[in-house]
Amino acid sequence: MNVYRSEWILLLLATVLIFLAAPSASNASDLNNSGNFFWDNPSWDGSGMNVGYCLTSSGSCTGLGAGAPGAKPFWQLSNGGADPNFYLSSTQTLTFTFAMGAGTNTPFDTFGWYNPANPAISGVLFQGTAAPGSTATLPAGNYGFYLTDSSPGVNETWFTQASLNPSGETSNQHFVVFDPISNYWIGMEDLPFPVSDKDYQDMLVQVTTGGSLGLDGSQGGKWQSWSAVPEPGTVSLLVIGLVGVAFKRRKSVR
């Protein structure tokens, strides 16, 4: 009796997994390459390679491994779009860690800071060729950030205050910020939007501080939660495994 009950429990679990794996238009908080969020788009660097997959060490972007922070909330406008203008403020020393860069043009990229009150005052933090784990520091203060893609045919610089971007890009945000505590993750898109995959993993940098972090200069927005879901192939394997176990147990009883 107990064996048969176990079979039905396993089959029920398999049914639930099939239901969960089914596409759902209302499941807008999931990571699924559908553009639900401004950064959740199919990457030209491979399947399952946008910044969300990198932060959760899933899909094809598993480079962060155990150091992946998971599905941390990200900053967006209340209407769901990217906030085009913001800079970071901190009450204590900032430490930047180069986490990874997965874009084709990453070797041509440069990430740096600038003074929001005077963008001509700026400095370099990392080149795209930096080794993962490389660090840099800045004293407490207000900082905007820029990303320069010096690859042939691009040679442009993008700012967290998009109003400073080149003509035609002054409303396009090339940065996304995750994790609203004292440990930000900044993802970046290095290509002009008309020819961009908007995957925001061309460079990924972690920002930590012993004090408080804040986003200033914003046009108003909110921290949006999201979740990573198993790939359909993973769910299928789980279902097949559970069904197989159930039938194996039935056969052994007979």
C-alpha positions as CSV (number, residue, x, y, z in Angstrom):
1,M,0.0,0.0,0.0
2,N,2.8,2.4,0.9
3,V,4.6,1.6,-2.3
4,Y,1.6,2.5,-4.5
5,R,1.0,5.6,-2.5
6,S,4.6,6.6,-3.2
7,E,4.0,6.1,-6.9
8,W,1.1,8.4,-7.0
9,I,3.0,11.0,-5.1
10,L,5.9,10.9,-7.6
11,L,3.4,11.1,-10.5
12,L,1.7,14.0,-8.9
13,L,5.0,15.8,-8.5
14,A,5.7,15.2,-12.2
15,T,2.4,16.7,-13.1
16,V,3.0,19.8,-11.0
17,L,6.4,20.3,-12.6
18,I,4.8,20.1,-16.1
19,F,2.3,22.7,-15.0
20,L,5.0,25.0,-13.7
21,A,7.1,24.7,-16.8
22,A,4.2,25.7,-19.1
23,P,4.5,29.3,-20.5
24,S,2.4,31.8,-18.8
25,A,1.7,35.4,-20.0
26,S,1.1,36.5,-16.4
27,N,4.5,35.2,-15.2
28,A,6.1,38.6,-15.9
29,S,8.6,38.3,-13.1
30,D,10.5,35.4,-14.5
31,L,13.8,35.5,-16.4
32,N,12.9,34.2,-19.8
33,N,14.6,36.2,-22.6
34,S,11.3,37.8,-23.5
35,G,12.0,41.4,-22.8
36,N,9.8,41.5,-19.7
37,F,12.4,43.7,-18.2
38,F,14.6,46.1,-20.2
39,W,17.6,43.9,-19.6
40,D,16.0,40.5,-20.2
41,N,16.6,40.1,-23.9
42,P,18.2,37.3,-26.0
43,S,21.9,37.8,-26.1
44,W,23.9,37.7,-29.3
45,D,26.6,36.0,-27.2
46,G,24.6,32.8,-26.9
47,S,21.4,31.3,-25.5
48,G,20.7,32.2,-21.8
49,M,23.5,34.8,-21.7
50,N,21.9,38.1,-20.6
51,V,22.8,39.7,-17.2
52,G,20.0,37.9,-15.4
53,Y,21.5,34.5,-16.2
54,C,25.0,35.7,-15.2
55,L,23.7,36.9,-11.8
56,T,22.0,33.6,-11.1
57,S,24.8,31.5,-12.7
58,S,22.3,29.8,-14.9
59,G,21.6,29.2,-18.6
60,S,24.9,29.5,-20.5
61,C,26.4,32.2,-18.2
62,T,27.8,30.3,-15.3
63,G,31.1,32.2,-14.9
64,L,30.3,33.7,-11.5
65,G,29.7,30.2,-10.0
66,A,29.3,30.2,-6.2
67,G,29.9,34.0,-6.2
68,A,26.7,34.7,-8.2
69,P,24.5,37.0,-6.0
70,G,21.2,35.5,-7.3
71,A,18.0,37.3,-8.5
72,K,18.5,40.6,-6.7
73,P,16.0,43.5,-7.3
74,F,16.9,46.0,-9.9
75,W,16.2,49.7,-10.4
76,Q,13.6,50.8,-13.0
77,L,11.1,53.5,-13.7
78,S,7.6,52.9,-12.4
79,N,6.4,52.3,-15.9
80,G,8.8,49.4,-16.4
81,G,11.4,51.2,-18.5
82,A,15.0,52.0,-17.6
83,D,15.7,55.1,-15.5
84,P,17.7,57.2,-18.0
85,N,19.5,59.4,-15.4
86,F,21.1,58.4,-12.1
87,Y,24.4,58.5,-10.2
88,L,25.6,56.8,-7.1
89,S,26.2,58.4,-3.7
90,S,28.0,56.9,-0.8
91,T,28.9,57.9,2.8
92,Q,32.0,55.7,2.9
93,T,34.8,54.3,0.7
94,L,33.6,52.4,-2.3
95,T,35.2,49.2,-3.4
96,F,34.7,48.0,-7.0
97,T,35.3,44.4,-8.1
98,F,35.4,43.4,-11.7
99,A,33.2,40.4,-11.8
100,M,33.1,39.4,-15.5
101,G,32.6,40.6,-19.1
102,A,30.9,38.4,-21.6
103,G,30.4,40.6,-24.7
104,T,32.2,40.3,-28.0
105,N,33.5,43.9,-27.6
106,T,34.4,43.6,-23.9
107,P,38.2,43.6,-24.6
108,F,37.6,47.1,-26.1
109,D,35.6,48.4,-23.1
110,T,36.7,50.8,-20.4
111,F,34.6,51.4,-17.2
112,G,35.2,54.5,-15.2
113,W,33.7,57.2,-13.0
114,Y,32.9,60.9,-13.4
115,N,31.8,63.8,-11.2
116,P,28.0,64.4,-11.8
117,A,28.5,68.1,-11.2
118,N,31.4,68.3,-13.6
119,P,31.7,65.3,-16.0
120,A,35.0,66.5,-17.3
121,I,36.5,65.3,-14.0
122,S,36.7,61.5,-14.4
123,G,38.9,58.5,-14.1
124,V,39.3,54.8,-15.2
125,L,38.3,51.9,-12.9
126,F,38.7,48.9,-15.2
127,Q,39.6,47.9,-18.7
128,G,37.6,45.1,-20.2
129,T,40.7,42.9,-20.2
130,A,40.9,43.1,-16.4
131,A,41.1,39.8,-14.5
132,P,37.9,38.7,-12.6
133,G,38.4,39.7,-9.0
134,S,40.4,42.8,-9.8
135,T,39.5,45.7,-7.4
136,A,39.6,49.5,-7.3
137,T,38.4,52.0,-4.7
138,L,37.0,55.5,-4.5
139,P,36.5,57.8,-1.5
140,A,33.0,58.6,-0.2
141,G,31.1,61.0,-2.6
142,N,28.8,61.2,-5.6
143,Y,29.8,59.4,-8.8
144,G,28.4,58.8,-12.2
145,F,29.8,56.0,-14.3
146,Y,30.7,55.7,-17.9
147,L,31.5,52.9,-20.3
148,T,33.6,53.5,-23.4
149,D,33.5,51.0,-26.3
150,S,36.5,51.7,-28.4
151,S,36.0,48.9,-30.9
152,P,36.2,49.7,-34.6
153,G,32.9,51.0,-35.8
154,V,31.6,52.0,-32.4
155,N,34.0,54.2,-30.4
156,E,31.3,55.7,-28.2
157,T,30.9,56.5,-24.5
158,W,27.8,55.9,-22.5
159,F,26.9,57.5,-19.1
160,T,24.6,56.6,-16.2
161,Q,23.2,60.1,-16.8
162,A,22.1,59.3,-20.3
163,S,21.5,63.0,-21.1
164,L,25.3,63.0,-21.5
165,N,25.2,60.3,-24.2
166,P,25.9,61.0,-27.8
167,S,23.1,62.5,-29.9
168,G,20.3,60.0,-30.5
169,E,21.1,58.1,-27.3
170,T,20.2,60.7,-24.6
171,S,17.3,58.7,-23.4
172,N,18.9,55.3,-23.7
173,Q,20.2,53.8,-20.4
174,H,23.2,51.5,-21.0
175,F,23.5,50.5,-17.3
176,V,21.3,48.5,-14.9
177,V,21.8,48.4,-11.1
178,F,20.8,45.4,-9.0
179,D,20.6,44.9,-5.2
180,P,19.3,47.9,-3.2
181,I,21.3,47.4,0.0
182,S,25.0,48.2,0.4
183,N,26.2,45.9,-2.3
184,Y,25.3,47.0,-5.8
185,W,25.9,45.0,-9.0
186,I,26.1,47.1,-12.2
187,G,25.5,45.5,-15.6
188,M,26.4,47.3,-18.8
189,E,25.6,47.3,-22.5
190,D,28.3,48.6,-24.8
191,L,26.7,48.8,-28.2
192,P,24.5,51.6,-29.6
193,F,20.9,50.8,-29.1
194,P,19.9,50.6,-32.8
195,V,22.4,47.7,-33.2
196,S,22.3,46.3,-29.6
197,D,21.1,43.1,-28.1
198,K,20.5,44.9,-24.7
199,D,21.8,42.0,-22.7
200,Y,23.7,44.2,-20.2
201,Q,26.5,41.7,-19.5
202,D,29.3,43.3,-21.6
203,M,30.8,44.2,-18.2
204,L,29.5,43.3,-14.7
205,V,30.9,45.1,-11.7
206,Q,30.2,44.7,-8.0
207,V,30.2,47.8,-5.7
208,T,30.5,47.5,-1.9
209,T,30.8,49.9,0.9
210,G,30.7,49.9,4.7
211,G,28.2,52.8,4.7
212,S,25.0,53.5,2.8
213,L,24.6,53.5,-1.0
214,G,22.0,55.5,-2.8
215,L,20.9,56.4,-6.4
216,D,20.5,60.1,-6.9
217,G,19.5,62.2,-9.9
218,S,16.8,59.7,-10.7
219,Q,13.6,60.6,-12.5
220,G,11.7,58.4,-10.0
221,G,11.3,54.7,-9.9
222,K,11.3,51.6,-7.8
223,W,13.2,48.4,-7.0
224,Q,11.7,45.6,-9.0
225,S,11.9,41.9,-8.0
226,W,12.3,39.0,-10.4
227,S,13.0,35.3,-10.3
228,A,15.1,32.8,-12.2
229,V,13.2,29.7,-13.3
230,P,14.5,26.3,-14.4
231,E,15.3,25.9,-18.1
232,P,12.6,23.9,-19.9
233,G,15.2,21.2,-20.5
234,T,15.9,20.9,-16.8
235,V,12.3,20.6,-15.9
236,S,11.8,17.9,-18.6
237,L,14.7,15.9,-17.1
238,L,13.1,16.1,-13.6
239,V,9.8,15.0,-14.9
240,I,11.3,12.0,-16.8
241,G,13.3,11.1,-13.7
242,L,10.2,11.1,-11.4
243,V,8.1,9.1,-13.9
244,G,10.9,6.6,-14.3
245,V,11.3,6.1,-10.6
246,A,7.5,5.6,-10.2
247,F,7.4,2.9,-12.9
248,K,10.5,1.2,-11.6
249,R,8.9,1.0,-8.2
250,R,5.7,-0.5,-9.7
251,K,7.7,-3.1,-11.6
252,S,9.8,-4.1,-8.6
253,V,6.6,-4.7,-6.6
254,R,5.2,-7.0,-9.2
